[in-house]
Structure formats: C-alpha cells, structure tokens
Amino acid sequence: WLYRDVTDREVAEQQHRDERQFVQSILQSLPDPLYTFDTDGYPIRWNEEFEAVTGYSSEEIEEMYFTEFVPADESENIASNFLPILDDGRSVTVESAFETKDGARIPYEFTGGPLETADGTVRGVTGIGRDITERTALEQRLKALSRINQELMGVKTREEVVTIGVETTRDLLGLDLNGIHMYD
C-alpha cells in the first residue's frame, strides 16, 4: 500500500505542476497587459506585457496601488469603476490610459471582472488592458474632419475652400504645405 500511496501522490504533484505551467504559459503568451489586484487594490499577479508597457519592474509593481498605473486626472474614474466589480460582481470596461514609469501616457481600454475563490468569495479584480492609441487617433481625425466639414459648409469662395483644405491636409496628415500657392 505504501508504494501505491507514494505513486498516487507523485502523479498528483506532477499534474499540479503541469497545470501551473499551463496557466503560466497562458498568462505570459497574452499580447496585452494582464493584471490582478486584491480587494484593497494591490497587485496579486500580472504578466510580462504589463511590466513591458508600464516600464515598472516586478519589485516596483508589487508595492504599487492600482491607481498609480494611470494618470492622476484619471485615478478617480478608475477607482469608481473598481468598486462595482467588488460590490456587484460585474465586469466593467473603461477607457483611460497607462501612465508609464517615464511619464508617457498611452491610451488604453481596461476590462476588469471579479476574481473569485473556489467558494465564490471575491478575492479581487482581474482584467486585461488593450492599447487603443490607433483607435483614439482615428477618432480624433474623424472629429476634425467633421468639424472641417461644418466649416466648409459656410464658405463663400474657392479661396476659402483651398485655405481650409490646405490647413486640413497639414493638420491631419502632418504634411508641410508651406509655400504652396494655388492662386497667383
């Protein structure tokens, strides 16, 4: 019997190691930052992408509060979205930004949901951040085009149309159009 007990334990331990490796592999292979915070707002677990995007080391992250990863003017918004996850057990998505260690502000969409233990107790919040830099830039360009369309509706001369067109091209495409003369 002793042989069987030892073998069963070794098999169970190997299965546990395999399962841990499997989960760790999933976490590290995600292309987006993954984060898990306890109910007090301190990090429990994160992936390498979280470190890469924020610029903080693992040791620094361990000591940080969840709102320290976003710009100060966004911390209240993030905190107010954190509480419903804990209180109501619902998932939320919010647009904000990561503020990196070097002070850069990167637009992100954060999704979070309750992290529960096997008995259903909420242990914290877990989620993923998605870089929305390109989407934000596109939205800004579309808003600018809409504004310019409104301006064009009120012009009276071809010269005004050309002036607005040149300014729009310069601003939206980042082109240097100085010295271009349409009318001489």
Contacts in CASP RR format, 6 or more apart in sequence:
PFRMAT RR
TARGET T0000
AUTHOR 0000-0000-0000
METHOD contacts of the structure
MODEL  1
WLYRDVTDREVAEQQHRDERQFVQSILQSLPDPLYTFDTDGYPIRWNEEF
EAVTGYSSEEIEEMYFTEFVPADESENIASNFLPILDDGRSVTVESAFET
KDGARIPYEFTGGPLETADGTVRGVTGIGRDITERTALEQRLKALSRINQ
ELMGVKTREEVVTIGVETTRDLLGLDLNGIHMYD
27 34 0 8 1.000
27 45 0 8 1.000
27 47 0 8 1.000
28 47 0 8 1.000
28 48 0 8 1.000
30 47 0 8 1.000
30 49 0 8 1.000
30 128 0 8 1.000
31 49 0 8 1.000
32 49 0 8 1.000
32 128 0 8 1.000
32 129 0 8 1.000
32 130 0 8 1.000
32 131 0 8 1.000
33 46 0 8 1.000
33 47 0 8 1.000
33 49 0 8 1.000
33 50 0 8 1.000
33 52 0 8 1.000
33 53 0 8 1.000
33 54 0 8 1.000
33 98 0 8 1.000
33 108 0 8 1.000
33 128 0 8 1.000
33 129 0 8 1.000
34 45 0 8 1.000
34 46 0 8 1.000
34 47 0 8 1.000
34 49 0 8 1.000
34 50 0 8 1.000
34 126 0 8 1.000
34 127 0 8 1.000
34 128 0 8 1.000
34 129 0 8 1.000
35 43 0 8 1.000
35 45 0 8 1.000
35 46 0 8 1.000
35 50 0 8 1.000
35 66 0 8 1.000
35 126 0 8 1.000
35 127 0 8 1.000
35 128 0 8 1.000
35 129 0 8 1.000
36 43 0 8 1.000
36 44 0 8 1.000
36 45 0 8 1.000
36 46 0 8 1.000
36 115 0 8 1.000
36 124 0 8 1.000
36 125 0 8 1.000
36 126 0 8 1.000
36 127 0 8 1.000
37 43 0 8 1.000
37 44 0 8 1.000
37 66 0 8 1.000
37 82 0 8 1.000
37 124 0 8 1.000
37 125 0 8 1.000
37 126 0 8 1.000
38 44 0 8 1.000
38 123 0 8 1.000
38 124 0 8 1.000
39 86 0 8 1.000
39 122 0 8 1.000
39 123 0 8 1.000
39 124 0 8 1.000
41 65 0 8 1.000
41 66 0 8 1.000
41 82 0 8 1.000
41 124 0 8 1.000
41 125 0 8 1.000
42 62 0 8 1.000
42 64 0 8 1.000
42 65 0 8 1.000
42 66 0 8 1.000
43 61 0 8 1.000
43 62 0 8 1.000
43 64 0 8 1.000
43 66 0 8 1.000
44 115 0 8 1.000
44 123 0 8 1.000
44 124 0 8 1.000
46 61 0 8 1.000
50 61 0 8 1.000
51 57 0 8 1.000
51 58 0 8 1.000
51 61 0 8 1.000
53 98 0 8 1.000
53 100 0 8 1.000
53 106 0 8 1.000
53 131 0 8 1.000
54 61 0 8 1.000
54 69 0 8 1.000
54 98 0 8 1.000
54 100 0 8 1.000
54 101 0 8 1.000
55 100 0 8 1.000
55 101 0 8 1.000
55 102 0 8 1.000
56 64 0 8 1.000
56 101 0 8 1.000
60 101 0 8 1.000
66 78 0 8 1.000
66 79 0 8 1.000
66 82 0 8 1.000
66 125 0 8 1.000
67 75 0 8 1.000
67 78 0 8 1.000
67 79 0 8 1.000
69 98 0 8 1.000
69 99 0 8 1.000
70 78 0 8 1.000
70 96 0 8 1.000
70 97 0 8 1.000
70 98 0 8 1.000
70 99 0 8 1.000
71 96 0 8 1.000
71 97 0 8 1.000
71 99 0 8 1.000
71 105 0 8 1.000
72 99 0 8 1.000
74 96 0 8 1.000
74 97 0 8 1.000
77 94 0 8 1.000
77 96 0 8 1.000
78 94 0 8 1.000
78 96 0 8 1.000
78 110 0 8 1.000
81 92 0 8 1.000
81 94 0 8 1.000
81 110 0 8 1.000
82 125 0 8 1.000
84 90 0 8 1.000
84 92 0 8 1.000
85 91 0 8 1.000
85 92 0 8 1.000
85 112 0 8 1.000
85 113 0 8 1.000
85 114 0 8 1.000
85 124 0 8 1.000
85 125 0 8 1.000
86 114 0 8 1.000
86 122 0 8 1.000
86 124 0 8 1.000
86 125 0 8 1.000
89 113 0 8 1.000
89 114 0 8 1.000
89 122 0 8 1.000
90 113 0 8 1.000
90 114 0 8 1.000
91 111 0 8 1.000
91 112 0 8 1.000
91 113 0 8 1.000
91 114 0 8 1.000
92 111 0 8 1.000
92 112 0 8 1.000
92 113 0 8 1.000
93 109 0 8 1.000
93 110 0 8 1.000
93 111 0 8 1.000
93 112 0 8 1.000
94 109 0 8 1.000
94 110 0 8 1.000
95 107 0 8 1.000
95 108 0 8 1.000
95 109 0 8 1.000
95 110 0 8 1.000
95 132 0 8 1.000
96 107 0 8 1.000
96 108 0 8 1.000
96 110 0 8 1.000
97 105 0 8 1.000
97 106 0 8 1.000
97 107 0 8 1.000
97 108 0 8 1.000
98 105 0 8 1.000
98 106 0 8 1.000
98 108 0 8 1.000
99 105 0 8 1.000
100 106 0 8 1.000
106 131 0 8 1.000
106 133 0 8 1.000
107 131 0 8 1.000
107 132 0 8 1.000
107 133 0 8 1.000
107 135 0 8 1.000
107 136 0 8 1.000
108 129 0 8 1.000
108 130 0 8 1.000
108 131 0 8 1.000
108 132 0 8 1.000
109 129 0 8 1.000
109 130 0 8 1.000
109 132 0 8 1.000
110 127 0 8 1.000
110 128 0 8 1.000
110 129 0 8 1.000
111 127 0 8 1.000
111 128 0 8 1.000
111 129 0 8 1.000
111 130 0 8 1.000
112 125 0 8 1.000
112 126 0 8 1.000
112 127 0 8 1.000
112 128 0 8 1.000
113 125 0 8 1.000
113 126 0 8 1.000
113 127 0 8 1.000
114 122 0 8 1.000
114 124 0 8 1.000
114 125 0 8 1.000
114 126 0 8 1.000
115 122 0 8 1.000
115 123 0 8 1.000
115 124 0 8 1.000
115 125 0 8 1.000
115 126 0 8 1.000
116 122 0 8 1.000
116 123 0 8 1.000
117 123 0 8 1.000
141 172 0 8 1.000
144 168 0 8 1.000
144 171 0 8 1.000
144 172 0 8 1.000
145 168 0 8 1.000
145 172 0 8 1.000
148 164 0 8 1.000
148 165 0 8 1.000
148 168 0 8 1.000
151 164 0 8 1.000
152 161 0 8 1.000
152 164 0 8 1.000
155 161 0 8 1.000
155 164 0 8 1.000
158 183 0 8 1.000
159 182 0 8 1.000
159 183 0 8 1.000
162 182 0 8 1.000
162 183 0 8 1.000
166 177 0 8 1.000
166 180 0 8 1.000
166 182 0 8 1.000
169 175 0 8 1.000
169 177 0 8 1.000
170 176 0 8 1.000
170 177 0 8 1.000
END
